[in-house]
């Protein structure tokens, strides 16, 4: 159990780092590499959702994930900020890509838990 928790923690750290790389360097990455990095984000998000979030942490995680996903919708608005806008927009979008699969997994686990009770 402790080893799976550690794997989930590493998946979270790596996911955030990959999201930062995509967000800051997306204009310099070719389409194929960017596609693979997005796939890595999705897989890491699934791992985080499966291994990192306990039943007790589900509600706070889902609230935080909803806030992040709503922030992700502001990407177009952030993009118009001079100089740093495109980077902020890319970063927020990449974090949303990372959080979405984790939120789906945690939401499904919560629904299953509610159905059992």
N, C-alpha and C positions, 0 to 999 in steps of 0.2 A: 504493500500500500504506500509506504513512504517513497519507494522508488518511482511509482507512477506519479505521485505528487511532484517529485523533483523533475520528472520528464515534462509534466504540465507547466511547471515554472520556467523551464528552459524554452519550451515552445512559446510561452508568452514573451519572454525576453527577445528571442530570435524574431518572432512575429513583429514586435514593435520596431526592431532594427531594420527588418526588411521593408516595413511600411515607410520608415524614414528615408531609406534609400530610394524607394519608388517615388515618394513625394518630392524629394529634393532633386532627383536626377532623372525624372521621367522623360524630360525633353531630350536628354542625351542618350537614353537607352533605345536600342532598336526594338521593333515590335515583338519579335520572337522572345527576346530576353525579358521584356516587360510582361509578356503573357505567362512565361514560366514563373516569374516572381509573384505574379498575382495568384497563380495556382498554388505556389508555396504558402502564400498568405491564407488561402482558403483551407488547405490541409492543416496548417498550424492552428487556425481558428477552431477547426473541428477537434483537434487534440486538446486545446485549452478547454473547450466546452465539455468534453468528455472527462478530463482528468482533474481540472483545477477547481471546479465550482461544485461545492457540496449542496445538499438539499437546503441547509440552513442559509447558505449564501445566495440562493437562486433569486430571491426577490430583489435584494440590493444590486446584484449583477445585472438583472434584466432592466432595472430602472436606469443604471449607468449606461448600459448598452443602448437603450432607447434614446438617452440624451446624446450619446455619441452619434448614433445614426441620424438623429434630427439635425445635429450639427453638420453632418456630411451633406445634407441637402443645401447647405449654404455655400457649397463649393464654388458655384458660379459667381456669387456675390463676392467671395473672397478674391477671386481671380482678377477683379478690376482694381485691387489695391496696387498702386505703383510699386514696381521693383519686386516686392516679396509676395505679391498676390498669387501668381501662378504656383509658387512653391507651397504656400499655405493651402491652397485649393487641392493640390496634389497630395499633400500630407494628410489632410482631413479625409479625402476620398480613400486613400490607401488604408488608413486606420479603420474606416467604415467597412472596407472589404474584409479586413482581418476580424473585426468584431461580429459581423453578420453571421457567419457559420457557428461561432461560439454561442451567440444568442439563440439561434435556432435549436441547437442541441440542448441548451439549458431549458428553453421553453418546453421542448418535447419531454425532457426528463421531469419537469414540473407537472405537466399535464398527466403523465403516466403515474406520478406519485399521487396526484389528486384523485385519479380514477381508481387507484388501489384502496384509498381510504374510504 
